[in-house]
Amino acid sequence: MSMEKPSIVIAMREDNEDTTELTQLLYGIEEEEIPFSFKAMAFDNPVERAYQGALFSRLSVGIAFDDKSVIVHYKNLPKSEPLFKVEKDNSVNLRILGANAARLVKGVPFKRLNKVVN
């Protein structure tokens, strides 16, 4: 059994899903020098998918998205209560969100998001 390298898991609906809108999010993760990987998961609800990604991740952090928002989840939180949820069309917040997902792994303070979606 091969162990995957520890990474933040970006849980997607399907293998060939378009991730171009996530470019700033990925830059934010890379800036904090934490690896990420993509994994297809059969959950329609993005909060559920992010949670399952967090469970799958050896770093305990999962990210998922839908047409409107991006969700960051942590495996020790209740399934229905993600850590962050931001609008997908705010590239500044997406970059901060990526950095914050990585900072969760590193255990350092989060950067402030501009506007959070509820």
A tleap script that builds the chain and sets N, CA, C and O, in Angstrom:
source leaprc.protein.ff14SB
mol = sequence {
  NMET SER MET GLU LYS PRO SER ILE VAL ILE
  ALA MET ARG GLU ASP ASN GLU ASP THR THR
  GLU LEU THR GLN LEU LEU TYR GLY ILE GLU
  GLU GLU GLU ILE PRO PHE SER PHE LYS ALA
  MET ALA PHE ASP ASN PRO VAL GLU ARG ALA
  TYR GLN GLY ALA LEU PHE SER ARG LEU SER
  VAL GLY ILE ALA PHE ASP ASP LYS SER VAL
  ILE VAL HIE TYR LYS ASN LEU PRO LYS SER
  GLU PRO LEU PHE LYS VAL GLU LYS ASP ASN
  SER VAL ASN LEU ARG ILE LEU GLY ALA ASN
  ALA ALA ARG LEU VAL LYS GLY VAL PRO PHE
  LYS ARG LEU ASN LYS VAL VAL CASN
}
set mol.1.N position { 0.845 -1.188 0.000 }
set mol.1.CA position { 0.000 0.000 0.000 }
set mol.1.C position { 0.884 1.243 0.000 }
set mol.1.O position { 1.714 1.428 0.890 }
set mol.2.N position { 0.700 2.076 -0.992 }
set mol.2.CA position { 1.508 3.294 -1.059 }
set mol.2.C position { 0.780 4.427 -0.335 }
set mol.2.O position { -0.423 4.621 -0.505 }
set mol.3.N position { 1.515 5.145 0.451 }
set mol.3.CA position { 0.939 6.281 1.168 }
set mol.3.C position { 1.090 7.524 0.300 }
set mol.3.O position { 2.176 7.819 -0.199 }
set mol.4.N position { -0.016 8.248 0.128 }
set mol.4.CA position { 0.073 9.497 -0.602 }
set mol.4.C position { 0.802 10.514 0.268 }
set mol.4.O position { 0.735 10.463 1.496 }
set mol.5.N position { 1.502 11.441 -0.393 }
set mol.5.CA position { 2.231 12.435 0.396 }
set mol.5.C position { 1.224 13.349 1.087 }
set mol.5.O position { 0.167 13.641 0.527 }
set mol.6.N position { 1.539 13.797 2.286 }
set mol.6.CA position { 0.611 14.679 3.003 }
set mol.6.C position { 0.303 15.923 2.177 }
set mol.6.O position { 1.205 16.586 1.665 }
set mol.7.N position { -0.978 16.224 2.059 }
set mol.7.CA position { -1.380 17.393 1.279 }
set mol.7.C position { -2.778 17.836 1.686 }
set mol.7.O position { -3.555 17.069 2.254 }
set mol.8.N position { -3.073 19.091 1.382 }
set mol.8.CA position { -4.443 19.582 1.473 }
set mol.8.C position { -5.191 18.962 0.298 }
set mol.8.O position { -4.727 19.040 -0.839 }
set mol.9.N position { -6.330 18.354 0.557 }
set mol.9.CA position { -7.085 17.699 -0.508 }
set mol.9.C position { -8.154 18.639 -1.061 }
set mol.9.O position { -9.010 19.131 -0.325 }
set mol.10.N position { -8.088 18.874 -2.358 }
set mol.10.CA position { -9.121 19.640 -3.052 }
set mol.10.C position { -10.068 18.623 -3.661 }
set mol.10.O position { -9.758 17.978 -4.663 }
set mol.11.N position { -11.235 18.492 -3.030 }
set mol.11.CA position { -12.212 17.464 -3.395 }
set mol.11.C position { -13.113 17.985 -4.514 }
set mol.11.O position { -13.792 19.002 -4.371 }
set mol.12.N position { -13.098 17.265 -5.618 }
set mol.12.CA position { -13.857 17.693 -6.788 }
set mol.12.C position { -14.951 16.682 -7.117 }
set mol.12.O position { -14.886 15.525 -6.703 }
set mol.13.N position { -15.954 17.131 -7.867 }
set mol.13.CA position { -17.045 16.232 -8.249 }
set mol.13.C position { -16.596 15.179 -9.247 }
set mol.13.O position { -17.081 14.048 -9.220 }
set mol.14.N position { -15.668 15.545 -10.128 }
set mol.14.CA position { -15.200 14.612 -11.149 }
set mol.14.C position { -13.752 14.912 -11.501 }
set mol.14.O position { -13.257 16.010 -11.251 }
set mol.15.N position { -13.080 13.931 -12.080 }
set mol.15.CA position { -11.653 14.053 -12.368 }
set mol.15.C position { -11.298 15.207 -13.291 }
set mol.15.O position { -10.257 15.841 -13.120 }
set mol.16.N position { -12.152 15.482 -14.263 }
set mol.16.CA position { -11.804 16.486 -15.270 }
set mol.16.C position { -12.465 17.840 -15.026 }
set mol.16.O position { -12.614 18.641 -15.949 }
set mol.17.N position { -12.856 18.089 -13.791 }
set mol.17.CA position { -13.521 19.353 -13.458 }
set mol.17.C position { -12.575 20.539 -13.692 }
set mol.17.O position { -11.379 20.456 -13.411 }
set mol.18.N position { -13.122 21.626 -14.204 }
set mol.18.CA position { -12.339 22.821 -14.508 }
set mol.18.C position { -11.931 23.526 -13.215 }
set mol.18.O position { -12.784 23.887 -12.403 }
set mol.19.N position { -10.641 23.718 -13.030 }
set mol.19.CA position { -10.141 24.373 -11.813 }
set mol.19.C position { -9.492 25.718 -12.109 }
set mol.19.O position { -8.805 26.269 -11.249 }
set mol.20.N position { -9.697 26.257 -13.309 }
set mol.20.CA position { -9.052 27.531 -13.653 }
set mol.20.C position { -9.488 28.657 -12.723 }
set mol.20.O position { -8.701 29.564 -12.450 }
set mol.21.N position { -10.725 28.618 -12.231 }
set mol.21.CA position { -11.196 29.659 -11.317 }
set mol.21.C position { -10.521 29.576 -9.947 }
set mol.21.O position { -10.647 30.496 -9.139 }
set mol.22.N position { -9.813 28.492 -9.685 }
set mol.22.CA position { -9.156 28.304 -8.385 }
set mol.22.C position { -7.694 28.742 -8.389 }
set mol.22.O position { -6.984 28.537 -7.404 }
set mol.23.N position { -7.243 29.335 -9.474 }
set mol.23.CA position { -5.826 29.690 -9.596 }
set mol.23.C position { -5.326 30.495 -8.400 }
set mol.23.O position { -4.277 30.174 -7.841 }
set mol.24.N position { -6.062 31.542 -7.995 }
set mol.24.CA position { -5.620 32.371 -6.868 }
set mol.24.C position { -5.602 31.570 -5.563 }
set mol.24.O position { -4.714 31.761 -4.733 }
set mol.25.N position { -6.579 30.674 -5.380 }
set mol.25.CA position { -6.605 29.804 -4.205 }
set mol.25.C position { -5.331 28.956 -4.152 }
set mol.25.O position { -4.694 28.846 -3.105 }
set mol.26.N position { -4.973 28.369 -5.275 }
set mol.26.CA position { -3.783 27.518 -5.330 }
set mol.26.C position { -2.516 28.324 -5.088 }
set mol.26.O position { -1.590 27.841 -4.437 }
set mol.27.N position { -2.465 29.556 -5.612 }
set mol.27.CA position { -1.318 30.427 -5.338 }
set mol.27.C position { -1.189 30.692 -3.844 }
set mol.27.O position { -0.083 30.706 -3.303 }
set mol.28.N position { -2.330 30.903 -3.173 }
set mol.28.CA position { -2.312 31.154 -1.729 }
set mol.28.C position { -1.740 29.976 -0.953 }
set mol.28.O position { -0.974 30.155 -0.005 }
set mol.29.N position { -2.119 28.771 -1.365 }
set mol.29.CA position { -1.582 27.563 -0.712 }
set mol.29.C position { -0.078 27.465 -0.980 }
set mol.29.O position { 0.708 27.217 -0.066 }
set mol.30.N position { 0.310 27.660 -2.234 }
set mol.30.CA position { 1.729 27.558 -2.608 }
set mol.30.C position { 2.594 28.576 -1.866 }
set mol.30.O position { 3.722 28.267 -1.483 }
set mol.31.N position { 2.070 29.790 -1.661 }
set mol.31.CA position { 2.830 30.824 -0.948 }
set mol.31.C position { 3.200 30.373 0.460 }
set mol.31.O position { 4.237 30.766 0.996 }
set mol.32.N position { 2.352 29.552 1.049 }
set mol.32.CA position { 2.617 29.061 2.406 }
set mol.32.C position { 3.413 27.744 2.388 }
set mol.32.O position { 3.704 27.170 3.438 }
set mol.33.N position { 3.756 27.283 1.186 }
set mol.33.CA position { 4.615 26.110 0.995 }
set mol.33.C position { 4.032 24.819 1.566 }
set mol.33.O position { 4.744 24.011 2.163 }
set mol.34.N position { 2.724 24.640 1.372 }
set mol.34.CA position { 2.054 23.405 1.779 }
set mol.34.C position { 1.567 22.716 0.499 }
set mol.34.O position { 0.957 23.364 -0.351 }
set mol.35.N position { 1.827 21.416 0.351 }
set mol.35.CA position { 1.375 20.729 -0.864 }
set mol.35.C position { -0.145 20.542 -0.894 }
set mol.35.O position { -0.796 20.470 0.148 }
set mol.36.N position { -0.693 20.465 -2.105 }
set mol.36.CA position { -2.112 20.164 -2.279 }
set mol.36.C position { -2.259 19.108 -3.361 }
set mol.36.O position { -1.372 18.924 -4.196 }
set mol.37.N position { -3.384 18.421 -3.334 }
set mol.37.CA position { -3.676 17.415 -4.348 }
set mol.37.C position { -5.161 17.470 -4.678 }
set mol.37.O position { -5.968 17.981 -3.901 }
set mol.38.N position { -5.503 16.941 -5.832 }
set mol.38.CA position { -6.902 16.889 -6.263 }
set mol.38.C position { -7.405 15.465 -6.126 }
set mol.38.O position { -6.688 14.509 -6.423 }
set mol.39.N position { -8.661 15.328 -5.667 }
set mol.39.CA position { -9.268 14.001 -5.549 }
set mol.39.C position { -10.740 14.101 -5.907 }
set mol.39.O position { -11.465 14.939 -5.370 }
set mol.40.N position { -11.174 13.244 -6.813 }
set mol.40.CA position { -12.591 13.192 -7.164 }
set mol.40.C position { -13.351 12.458 -6.064 }
set mol.40.O position { -12.932 11.386 -5.627 }
set mol.41.N position { -14.464 13.032 -5.618 }
set mol.41.CA position { -15.296 12.436 -4.570 }
set mol.41.C position { -16.757 12.569 -4.967 }
set mol.41.O position { -17.184 13.615 -5.456 }
set mol.42.N position { -17.503 11.527 -4.757 }
set mol.42.CA position { -18.897 11.465 -5.227 }
set mol.42.C position { -19.881 12.068 -4.225 }
set mol.42.O position { -20.791 11.385 -3.754 }
set mol.43.N position { -19.697 13.325 -3.907 }
set mol.43.CA position { -20.628 14.042 -3.035 }
set mol.43.C position { -21.032 15.317 -3.755 }
set mol.43.O position { -20.169 16.101 -4.149 }
set mol.44.N position { -22.335 15.538 -3.934 }
set mol.44.CA position { -22.799 16.736 -4.628 }
set mol.44.C position { -22.657 17.986 -3.774 }
set mol.44.O position { -22.321 19.054 -4.286 }
set mol.45.N position { -22.910 17.860 -2.471 }
set mol.45.CA position { -22.858 19.007 -1.572 }
set mol.45.C position { -21.393 19.396 -1.332 }
set mol.45.O position { -20.607 18.565 -0.876 }
set mol.46.N position { -21.015 20.648 -1.632 }
set mol.46.CA position { -19.606 21.037 -1.479 }
set mol.46.C position { -19.117 21.031 -0.028 }
set mol.46.O position { -17.938 20.778 0.220 }
set mol.47.N position { -20.000 21.303 0.929 }
set mol.47.CA position { -19.591 21.251 2.342 }
set mol.47.C position { -19.263 19.804 2.720 }
set mol.47.O position { -18.251 19.545 3.370 }
set mol.48.N position { -20.111 18.874 2.315 }
set mol.48.CA position { -19.854 17.451 2.558 }
set mol.48.C position { -18.571 17.007 1.857 }
set mol.48.O position { -17.774 16.259 2.423 }
set mol.49.N position { -18.378 17.471 0.630 }
set mol.49.CA position { -17.190 17.093 -0.140 }
set mol.49.C position { -15.928 17.646 0.526 }
set mol.49.O position { -14.913 16.953 0.602 }
set mol.50.N position { -15.986 18.888 1.009 }
set mol.50.CA position { -14.831 19.473 1.700 }
set mol.50.C position { -14.513 18.693 2.975 }
set mol.50.O position { -13.349 18.452 3.295 }
set mol.51.N position { -15.568 18.300 3.698 }
set mol.51.CA position { -15.376 17.525 4.927 }
set mol.51.C position { -14.745 16.165 4.613 }
set mol.51.O position { -13.813 15.739 5.294 }
set mol.52.N position { -15.250 15.495 3.593 }
set mol.52.CA position { -14.687 14.200 3.209 }
set mol.52.C position { -13.235 14.360 2.746 }
set mol.52.O position { -12.396 13.496 3.000 }
set mol.53.N position { -12.952 15.468 2.069 }
set mol.53.CA position { -11.573 15.759 1.677 }
set mol.53.C position { -10.673 15.920 2.892 }
set mol.53.O position { -9.534 15.453 2.903 }
set mol.54.N position { -11.204 16.593 3.926 }
set mol.54.CA position { -10.438 16.774 5.168 }
set mol.54.C position { -10.177 15.433 5.848 }
set mol.54.O position { -9.091 15.205 6.381 }
set mol.55.N position { -11.170 14.551 5.831 }
set mol.55.CA position { -10.981 13.220 6.419 }
set mol.55.C position { -9.937 12.425 5.642 }
set mol.55.O position { -9.149 11.684 6.230 }
set mol.56.N position { -9.931 12.580 4.332 }
set mol.56.CA position { -8.999 11.850 3.470 }
set mol.56.C position { -7.579 12.412 3.573 }
set mol.56.O position { -6.603 11.673 3.448 }
set mol.57.N position { -7.474 13.725 3.803 }
set mol.57.CA position { -6.185 14.407 3.834 }
set mol.57.C position { -5.362 13.997 5.053 }
set mol.57.O position { -5.872 13.969 6.173 }
set mol.58.N position { -4.104 13.683 4.833 }
set mol.58.CA position { -3.219 13.393 5.968 }
set mol.58.C position { -2.914 14.660 6.762 }
set mol.58.O position { -2.407 14.582 7.881 }
set mol.59.N position { -3.223 15.839 6.187 }
set mol.59.CA position { -3.047 17.106 6.892 }
set mol.59.C position { -4.358 17.594 7.517 }
set mol.59.O position { -4.390 18.649 8.150 }
set mol.60.N position { -5.437 16.826 7.339 }
set mol.60.CA position { -6.758 17.093 7.962 }
set mol.60.C position { -7.481 18.311 7.406 }
set mol.60.O position { -8.392 18.833 8.050 }
set mol.61.N position { -7.087 18.777 6.208 }
set mol.61.CA position { -7.713 19.948 5.602 }
set mol.61.C position { -8.248 19.574 4.221 }
set mol.61.O position { -7.539 19.005 3.390 }
set mol.62.N position { -9.528 19.911 4.001 }
set mol.62.CA position { -10.148 19.661 2.708 }
set mol.62.C position { -10.764 20.926 2.152 }
set mol.62.O position { -11.246 21.779 2.898 }
set mol.63.N position { -10.744 21.041 0.834 }
set mol.63.CA position { -11.333 22.188 0.142 }
set mol.63.C position { -12.272 21.646 -0.931 }
set mol.63.O position { -11.960 20.660 -1.599 }
set mol.64.N position { -13.420 22.295 -1.092 }
set mol.64.CA position { -14.329 21.951 -2.183 }
set mol.64.C position { -14.975 23.225 -2.689 }
set mol.64.O position { -14.871 24.275 -2.055 }
set mol.65.N position { -15.644 23.135 -3.835 }
set mol.65.CA position { -16.250 24.315 -4.432 }
set mol.65.C position { -17.472 23.917 -5.245 }
set mol.65.O position { -17.642 22.764 -5.641 }
set mol.66.N position { -18.311 24.912 -5.476 }
set mol.66.CA position { -19.428 24.751 -6.398 }
set mol.66.C position { -19.423 25.963 -7.313 }
set mol.66.O position { -18.401 26.639 -7.427 }
set mol.67.N position { -20.527 26.252 -7.961 }
set mol.67.CA position { -20.566 27.371 -8.910 }
set mol.67.C position { -20.358 28.725 -8.247 }
set mol.67.O position { -19.878 29.660 -8.889 }
set mol.68.N position { -20.716 28.844 -6.960 }
set mol.68.CA position { -20.706 30.153 -6.305 }
set mol.68.C position { -19.635 30.342 -5.243 }
set mol.68.O position { -19.169 31.462 -5.033 }
set mol.69.N position { -19.237 29.271 -4.572 }
set mol.69.CA position { -18.367 29.451 -3.414 }
set mol.69.C position { -17.301 28.369 -3.298 }
set mol.69.O position { -17.353 27.331 -3.958 }
set mol.70.N position { -16.326 28.657 -2.426 }
set mol.70.CA position { -15.259 27.717 -2.104 }
set mol.70.C position { -15.285 27.518 -0.593 }
set mol.70.O position { -15.408 28.476 0.170 }
set mol.71.N position { -15.168 26.273 -0.177 }
set mol.71.CA position { -15.289 25.902 1.232 }
set mol.71.C position { -13.996 25.256 1.713 }
set mol.71.O position { -13.429 24.405 1.027 }
set mol.72.N position { -13.532 25.660 2.891 }
set mol.72.CA position { -12.399 25.002 3.555 }
set mol.72.C position { -12.948 24.318 4.793 }
set mol.72.O position { -13.671 24.926 5.583 }
set mol.73.N position { -12.600 23.041 4.957 }
set mol.73.CA position { -13.081 22.277 6.111 }
set mol.73.C position { -11.898 21.645 6.828 }
set mol.73.O position { -10.841 21.410 6.243 }
set mol.74.N position { -12.104 21.379 8.101 }
set mol.74.CA position { -11.094 20.740 8.957 }
set mol.74.C position { -11.733 19.511 9.578 }
set mol.74.O position { -12.891 19.557 9.995 }
set mol.75.N position { -10.993 18.412 9.645 }
set mol.75.CA position { -11.601 17.141 10.040 }
set mol.75.C position { -12.165 17.133 11.461 }
set mol.75.O position { -13.042 16.321 11.757 }
set mol.76.N position { -11.698 17.994 12.334 }
set mol.76.CA position { -12.182 17.991 13.716 }
set mol.76.C position { -13.409 18.875 13.930 }
set mol.76.O position { -13.918 18.963 15.048 }
set mol.77.N position { -13.885 19.526 12.878 }
set mol.77.CA position { -15.096 20.347 12.984 }
set mol.77.C position { -16.322 19.502 12.646 }
set mol.77.O position { -16.205 18.496 11.946 }
set mol.78.N position { -17.511 19.907 13.143 }
set mol.78.CA position { -18.729 19.204 12.736 }
set mol.78.C position { -18.886 19.276 11.214 }
set mol.78.O position { -18.557 20.288 10.595 }
set mol.79.N position { -19.390 18.196 10.624 }
set mol.79.CA position { -19.501 18.106 9.170 }
set mol.79.C position { -20.221 19.292 8.549 }
set mol.79.O position { -19.848 19.747 7.468 }
set mol.80.N position { -21.255 19.799 9.224 }
set mol.80.CA position { -22.070 20.875 8.650 }
set mol.80.C position { -21.516 22.273 8.940 }
set mol.80.O position { -22.136 23.269 8.567 }
set mol.81.N position { -20.352 22.358 9.602 }
set mol.81.CA position { -19.797 23.654 9.987 }
set mol.81.C position { -18.379 23.839 9.451 }
set mol.81.O position { -17.410 23.663 10.190 }
set mol.82.N position { -18.248 24.195 8.159 }
set mol.82.CA position { -16.906 24.405 7.601 }
set mol.82.C position { -16.211 25.604 8.241 }
set mol.82.O position { -16.862 26.490 8.794 }
set mol.83.N position { -14.909 25.617 8.160 }
set mol.83.CA position { -14.121 26.704 8.739 }
set mol.83.C position { -14.307 28.007 7.963 }
set mol.83.O position { -14.495 29.067 8.560 }
set mol.84.N position { -14.256 27.927 6.641 }
set mol.84.CA position { -14.414 29.104 5.791 }
set mol.84.C position { -15.313 28.782 4.608 }
set mol.84.O position { -15.325 27.661 4.100 }
set mol.85.N position { -16.067 29.796 4.178 }
set mol.85.CA position { -16.830 29.714 2.932 }
set mol.85.C position { -16.782 31.096 2.308 }
set mol.85.O position { -17.255 32.065 2.902 }
set mol.86.N position { -16.209 31.193 1.105 }
set mol.86.CA position { -16.099 32.494 0.445 }
set mol.86.C position { -16.642 32.421 -0.972 }
set mol.86.O position { -16.695 31.352 -1.581 }
set mol.87.N position { -17.043 33.574 -1.483 }
set mol.87.CA position { -17.541 33.664 -2.852 }
set mol.87.C position { -16.404 33.372 -3.824 }
set mol.87.O position { -15.277 33.838 -3.653 }
set mol.88.N position { -16.726 32.598 -4.832 }
set mol.88.CA position { -15.729 32.166 -5.795 }
set mol.88.C position { -15.236 33.308 -6.686 }
set mol.88.O position { -14.122 33.249 -7.205 }
set mol.89.N position { -16.052 34.337 -6.864 }
set mol.89.CA position { -15.685 35.408 -7.791 }
set mol.89.C position { -14.820 36.503 -7.161 }
set mol.89.O position { -14.556 37.517 -7.807 }
set mol.90.N position { -14.381 36.322 -5.927 }
set mol.90.CA position { -13.523 37.298 -5.254 }
set mol.90.C position { -12.092 36.744 -5.229 }
set mol.90.O position { -11.729 35.992 -4.325 }
set mol.91.N position { -11.281 37.122 -6.229 }
set mol.91.CA position { -9.946 36.530 -6.361 }
set mol.91.C position { -9.028 36.880 -5.195 }
set mol.91.O position { -8.168 36.080 -4.827 }
set mol.92.N position { -9.200 38.068 -4.607 }
set mol.92.CA position { -8.380 38.442 -3.450 }
set mol.92.C position { -8.671 37.497 -2.282 }
set mol.92.O position { -7.752 36.981 -1.646 }
set mol.93.N position { -9.958 37.279 -2.009 }
set mol.93.CA position { -10.315 36.373 -0.922 }
set mol.93.C position { -9.925 34.932 -1.225 }
set mol.93.O position { -9.577 34.188 -0.308 }
set mol.94.N position { -9.975 34.523 -2.487 }
set mol.94.CA position { -9.561 33.155 -2.829 }
set mol.94.C position { -8.092 32.939 -2.492 }
set mol.94.O position { -7.715 31.883 -1.984 }
set mol.95.N position { -7.271 33.933 -2.774 }
set mol.95.CA position { -5.841 33.812 -2.458 }
set mol.95.C position { -5.641 33.742 -0.943 }
set mol.95.O position { -4.851 32.934 -0.454 }
set mol.96.N position { -6.360 34.592 -0.203 }
set mol.96.CA position { -6.281 34.575 1.261 }
set mol.96.C position { -6.793 33.234 1.791 }
set mol.96.O position { -6.218 32.667 2.720 }
set mol.97.N position { -7.879 32.730 1.192 }
set mol.97.CA position { -8.453 31.445 1.616 }
set mol.97.C position { -7.436 30.318 1.453 }
set mol.97.O position { -7.289 29.478 2.340 }
set mol.98.N position { -6.739 30.300 0.324 }
set mol.98.CA position { -5.708 29.287 0.110 }
set mol.98.C position { -4.604 29.390 1.153 }
set mol.98.O position { -4.151 28.384 1.699 }
set mol.99.N position { -4.177 30.625 1.424 }
set mol.99.CA position { -3.145 30.830 2.451 }
set mol.99.C position { -3.651 30.367 3.810 }
set mol.99.O position { -2.906 29.749 4.570 }
set mol.100.N position { -4.916 30.662 4.124 }
set mol.100.CA position { -5.470 30.264 5.416 }
set mol.100.C position { -5.600 28.753 5.549 }
set mol.100.O position { -5.389 28.207 6.632 }
set mol.101.N position { -5.944 28.074 4.463 }
set mol.101.CA position { -5.997 26.599 4.510 }
set mol.101.C position { -4.614 26.050 4.855 }
set mol.101.O position { -4.484 25.131 5.664 }
set mol.102.N position { -3.590 26.623 4.234 }
set mol.102.CA position { -2.222 26.195 4.522 }
set mol.102.C position { -1.794 26.591 5.930 }
set mol.102.O position { -1.088 25.839 6.601 }
set mol.103.N position { -2.219 27.768 6.377 }
set mol.103.CA position { -1.875 28.226 7.728 }
set mol.103.C position { -2.542 27.347 8.797 }
set mol.103.O position { -2.004 27.180 9.891 }
set mol.104.N position { -3.700 26.794 8.478 }
set mol.104.CA position { -4.346 25.848 9.396 }
set mol.104.C position { -3.419 24.651 9.620 }
set mol.104.O position { -3.262 24.183 10.747 }
set mol.105.N position { -2.813 24.166 8.546 }
set mol.105.CA position { -1.869 23.047 8.635 }
set mol.105.C position { -0.656 23.444 9.473 }
set mol.105.O position { -0.193 22.669 10.310 }
set mol.106.N position { -0.144 24.654 9.247 }
set mol.106.CA position { 1.070 25.122 9.922 }
set mol.106.C position { 0.824 25.572 11.360 }
set mol.106.O position { 1.762 25.678 12.150 }
set mol.107.N position { -0.435 25.836 11.695 }
set mol.107.CA position { -0.747 26.289 13.047 }
set mol.107.C position { -0.365 27.731 13.304 }
set mol.107.O position { -0.001 28.089 14.424 }
set mol.108.N position { -0.446 28.567 12.270 }
set mol.108.CA position { -0.148 29.991 12.430 }
set mol.108.C position { -1.427 30.806 12.205 }
set mol.108.O position { -2.374 30.312 11.592 }
set mol.109.N position { -1.461 32.056 12.700 }
set mol.109.CA position { -2.686 32.864 12.593 }
set mol.109.C position { -3.156 33.049 11.146 }
set mol.109.O position { -2.356 33.112 10.213 }
set mol.110.N position { -4.461 33.133 10.996 }
set mol.110.CA position { -5.071 33.331 9.681 }
set mol.110.C position { -4.925 34.770 9.222 }
set mol.110.O position { -4.808 35.692 10.030 }
set mol.111.N position { -4.933 34.944 7.901 }
set mol.111.CA position { -5.056 36.283 7.310 }
set mol.111.C position { -6.533 36.661 7.337 }
set mol.111.O position { -7.401 35.788 7.318 }
set mol.112.N position { -6.814 37.938 7.379 }
set mol.112.CA position { -8.197 38.419 7.432 }
set mol.112.C position { -8.826 38.392 6.042 }
set mol.112.O position { -8.257 38.910 5.081 }
set mol.113.N position { -10.010 37.781 5.948 }
set mol.113.CA position { -10.781 37.773 4.707 }
set mol.113.C position { -11.555 39.082 4.592 }
set mol.113.O position { -11.928 39.673 5.605 }
set mol.114.N position { -11.797 39.532 3.375 }
set mol.114.CA position { -12.514 40.791 3.161 }
set mol.114.C position { -13.996 40.679 3.469 }
set mol.114.O position { -14.547 41.523 4.175 }
set mol.115.N position { -14.645 39.650 2.950 }
set mol.115.CA position { -16.096 39.499 3.160 }
set mol.115.C position { -16.429 38.022 3.108 }
set mol.115.O position { -16.135 37.352 2.118 }
set mol.116.N position { -17.037 37.514 4.157 }
set mol.116.CA position { -17.342 36.083 4.248 }
set mol.116.C position { -18.810 35.855 3.898 }
set mol.116.O position { -19.682 36.631 4.290 }
set mol.117.N position { -19.069 34.781 3.156 }
set mol.117.CA position { -20.429 34.388 2.789 }
set mol.117.C position { -21.008 33.500 3.875 }
set mol.117.O position { -20.311 32.636 4.407 }
set mol.118.N position { -22.267 33.700 4.208 }
set mol.118.CA position { -22.919 32.806 5.175 }
set mol.118.C position { -23.924 31.922 4.511 }
set mol.118.O position { -24.566 31.109 5.176 }
savepdb mol mol.pdb
quit
